[in-house]
Amino acid sequence: MKDAKSYFVTGTDTDVGKTVIAVGLLDAARRAGLRSIGLKPVAAGRDGERDGVPYNADALALLDAATVTLDYAAVNPVLLERPMAPHLAAAIEGVRIDARELAQHCRRAAARPVDIVIVEGAGGWLVPLNERESMADLVTELGMPVVLVVGMRLGCLNHALLTAADIRARGLVLAGWVANCIEPDMAGLQDNIDTLRARLDAPLVGRVQHLGSGDDAADHLDLALLLRHG
């Protein structure tokens, strides 16, 4: 990853559209002619099998959106059966998740001639991986700039500002944020976006409207702006 631009995509909560945005960034990179890979180190929830290989749908979407082909296991080294907090699913399934080992895997997977690496987390910023480590510890090990996906709904201001504060407290860079309009009828939507623009001290790299069938998040993301600031 030394010569590639790399970003860790996190969210203000689970189900705020991290995968939609991560795939959108990969789609935007493809349009720009950039070589890309997408990684999801931990995925909680097995969604099926392809060619006999179990998969999580979010991880599979990253694999398919990237321009550099990887094996599924390289994209998603830890696939947990249960759709629940990783440390809980791992405990039930007898799996040990270690932030340093995951970071080493990400570095090996990205040791290819690529221009951009997108790594997507699971759950929110501080979701636990084991009894002492969280997803944030993985990002700290990687030292990656962070893209924060803010699910625009009631409570997002607090969640976004707390997440941004912890990102910076760990010495990491908040490279940009995305307003993902998961509730298109949210009261005060523009006022909430304006509040975050004033307080997050990072570029707004996209306002993604509620996507319908056939819509592409890449149309609403400014990859060039992210690359300049991250």
C-alpha positions, 0 to 999 in steps of 0.5 A: 500500500506504500504507493497507493492511496488507501482509505478506511470507510467507517460509519456512524452506525451499522446500516448507514451505507458503508458498502454503498459508499465503498463500492461507489468509491471503487466505481469512481476509481474505475471511471477515472482509470485507476487500478483498485482493490476493495477489502472487508477484513471482517464480515458478520453474516454469511449470505450464500456461496459462489463457486462453492465459496461462502460469502458475505454480500458486502464483501462480494460487492467490493470484490466485484467493484474492484478492477484488480481481481483477488480471491474472496479470502483475500478480500474477506479473511474473517467471515462470521456466520452470524449477523451480529457484533463481530466479537460476539459472533466470533466467541460463539464460532470459536474464532479469534480476531486480532487487529494486528493480524488483520492489518498484516493481511490487508498489507499483503493483499494490497501489495500489488500494483494498484492506485487506490485501496478501499477498506470497509469496516463492519458496524460502527467505528468502535465495534469490538473485535475481541475482549480488548480491541475494536475496529478502530484499533485495526485502523490505527494499526493500518494508519489509514486516512478515514472516510466517515459515512454519516447516515443522515437520520435523527441522532447523526450529529452526535454520532458523527462528531463523536466518531470524528473526535475519536478518529483524531484522538488516535492520531488518524486523519479524517480524509472526508465524509459522506452524507448518505441520505438514508431517510430522504424525508428527514426533518432538517436534512440540509440544516444537519448537513450544514452543521456537520460541514461547519464542525467536522473540519474535513471535506464533504466528498459526497451527498448521496441521495436515497438511491433507487434501482439502477442508481450509482453512488459514484455519481454523487461522490467527488473522488478527486476531492478525496484524493487531494485531501486524504 
